[in-house]
Amino acid sequence: MKNFEITKEGIVIVQWLRVNDPQLGEDLYNMIRHKEGERANYYVSYHKVNTKEEFIGVLQYLINSTEEGTIFTLHIVSHGDEDRIGIEADTNEVRWGELFYYTRQLNEIMGNNLLLVLSSCVGGGILSHIEPEQRAPYRAIIGNTREVKMLDAMKGFAAFYADYYNILDFPKALKALNGVIDFTEEITPGRKKTEFFIMSAEQSFDEVFNPDRDPVHFESFVNKLMPPNPMIPQELRIVKAKELFRKRGEELKPHFTFQD
């Protein structure tokens, strides 16, 4: 990857909520927009959308308007689950893979410096939408594996952005985010909250190419990697398939992580 000189930085907030939801994205924007005057060549912008078409339109606008040398943190305020982000399942949603199609283009423009922040549930399903033969769709992603209460998101991200300006600030910002949430309070009876996490693109890739992450699921790939052979015990076929799987990961990883 060629050298990347940063000339402009910022935070971009995209809000995609229902009309009767608390307008957390707008509130967050008003709370942190003062950062524009605190550093040279720094900006904070806000986009409100109501439909999938509008949401995709904003992402495409960001791709078209972001110049080389600009990096920003993309904060998306919406609902989400294991498979998608959006406000209505099957009718007004974007699947994780489709979102990553656009964020991948942004990450390429930014030289692998896109921090994607999601104040919603993302679940482990995002890993199934990683395309290891493509570039990474983010440098790192922040999200939660369970539902996020509106009050927690409001308090948490106010703390997150208090001293946050760019991706280098995420360790202390993430600590601040989780530090103001009451994790003794349950989402529903018997269902505990989970902390917001950060996962780098490299960690995402390693999880995708970890055959031991989901052994049952991996066995369904064995025949694709190792043609059936009655002369070879199944245990040995699985061992060999894991070797081939990891080797393929080693071949693809440099391109995915911008190390080529």
C-alpha positions, 0 to 999 in steps of 0.5 A: 500500500502506498504512503498515506498523508492525512490532510483532513479528519472528521466524524460523520454521523448517519442517523437511520431511526424510526420517526418516534425513536429518540433522535440520538444521532442528531443529539450526538451531533449537536453535542460534539459539533464544537470539535470543528473549531478545536482543530484545524482541518477538522469537521463533524457532519450529520445525515438523517435518513428514513429509508434504505434508498436514502441510507445508501445514497448517503454512503455513495455521496461519502464515497464520491465526495471524500478526497484522498488524504481525508479520514473520518470516523463513520458513526451509524445510529440505527437498529440492527441484529445478526443479519442486518441494519435498518428499521424494518426487517425485509422492507427497510433494511441493509444486510451487513454484506451490503453495508460493507460493500460501501464501507469497503470503498470508503476504507480504500479511499482512506488507506485503511483508516476507517473506524466504523462505530455502530450504536446498535446490536451487530451480533456475530453475524457480521463475520459471515459477511466478511469477503476475505478476497476483497479489501477490508471494509473497515480498519476496526469496528465498534459495536455490541452483540446485544440490544442497546438501550437508548439511554445507554447509547445516549450516555455512552457515546457522549462519553465516547466522544468527549475526548475522541478525535480520530481512530488513535483515541479509540482505546480510552474512548471505548473505556469511557463508553463502557464505563458509564453504562450500568451493566447490572441492569438487565435488558429483559429479565434474565438477559444481561447487557454486554459491553461494546467491543472493538474488532480490528479487520485483522481480528475479523479475518482471523476469526473467519479463517479459524476452523475451530471457531465453529467446528460443526459448520466447518465440517460442511466445508470439508468435502469442498476442500478435500474430495471424499476418499473412503481410504482416508479416515474422516478425522484425517480429512478434517486435519488436512482440510484445516491445513488447506483452509489456514494456508488459503487464509495466509495467502489472502490476508495481506491483501485484505489488511492492506499489507501488500 
